[in-house]
Structure formats: structure tokens, C-alpha cells
Amino acid sequence: MFDMGFFELLVIAVVGLLVIGPERFPGAVRSCGLWIGRMKRVLRETRTSLEEQVGVDDIRRQLHNENVMRSMAASAEEIKRTLSEKPFDTDSESSIDEAAESDPELNNLNNSAEKKSS
């Protein structure tokens, strides 16, 4: 709102020095600083009391909880969707037999395993 840079402050100080005079200028600057500090304190206290009355902390907490619940619901949906998808072919014996037929080394291992189990 009041965006003042160093140059603007310097111009105000020089004009103030010329208008007020060098004897009263330090006291005037000090009293302006005190007034500005008091106004900031009053505004901060007003803001704090207003936030307490409105319950800003409760609203922030509720919004955070709603965001957490949304992310949990999205995760639950993703888990349900993943579990409902058609699983891969679990017929392991047929896939082992097909692999054994195409690979003679695997066929030998499969035969030796069958002999040990018998």
C-alpha cells in the first residue's frame, strides 16, 4: 500500500529537517516512531482478537482435516481399483510346462524335481 523506498524516506527526512528545524527534528522523529509502533501494536492486537472471535485456527484445522480425508479417500479408491483389476494368469503349472518344453535345461530341472518328490 505505502511502498516507500530509501530515496522517498530521504526526501521526507530532508523536508522534515527544513520545516521543523535541526533542534526539534530528532524529537519529532522519535515521537513519530513511537506513534507508528503504537499503531502497529494496536493493529496486531485487533487482528489477534478478531481471529480468536472468528475461530480462524478451527477453520484452518478443519480445512486441513478435509484435505487429509480427501487424500485418504483417493488412496482407498486407488487400492479398490487395483484389487478389482483382473489378476495375471495364476495357472503356474501350465506356464512352467510351456517354459520347460521350450528350454531343455529347464525341462531337466523340472524332471529331477518330480523324481525327488516321488
Buried (B, 14 or more C-beta within 10 A) or exposed (E): EEEEEEEEEEEEEEEBBEEBEEEEBEEBBEEEEEEEEEEEEEEEEEEEEEEEEEEEEEEEEEEEEEEEEEEEEEEEEEEEEEEEEEEEEEEEEEEEEEEBEEEEEEBEEBEEEEEEEE
